[in-house]
């Protein structure tokens, strides 16, 4: 789930071959920062996964809106 999340956060589309090599790297950095911050705030691991899942859903939704606009 972490690999998919970092790719999606980095801009790789789940609908087709759209993305770059640098995007998932940036996405992994952002996801690691979010997880580290949640650990420092003593957020339960269950809620960290919920946050990651909601983030994936939101980004896929906006990617779908972007693709519909083309």
Long-range contacts (C-beta under 8 A, 24 or more apart in sequence): 1-49, 1-52, 1-53, 2-28, 2-31, 2-52, 4-56, 5-31, 5-52, 5-55, 5-56, 6-30, 6-31, 8-56, 8-59, 8-60, 8-63, 9-55, 9-56, 9-59, 13-63, 13-67, 14-60, 14-63, 15-63, 15-64, 15-67
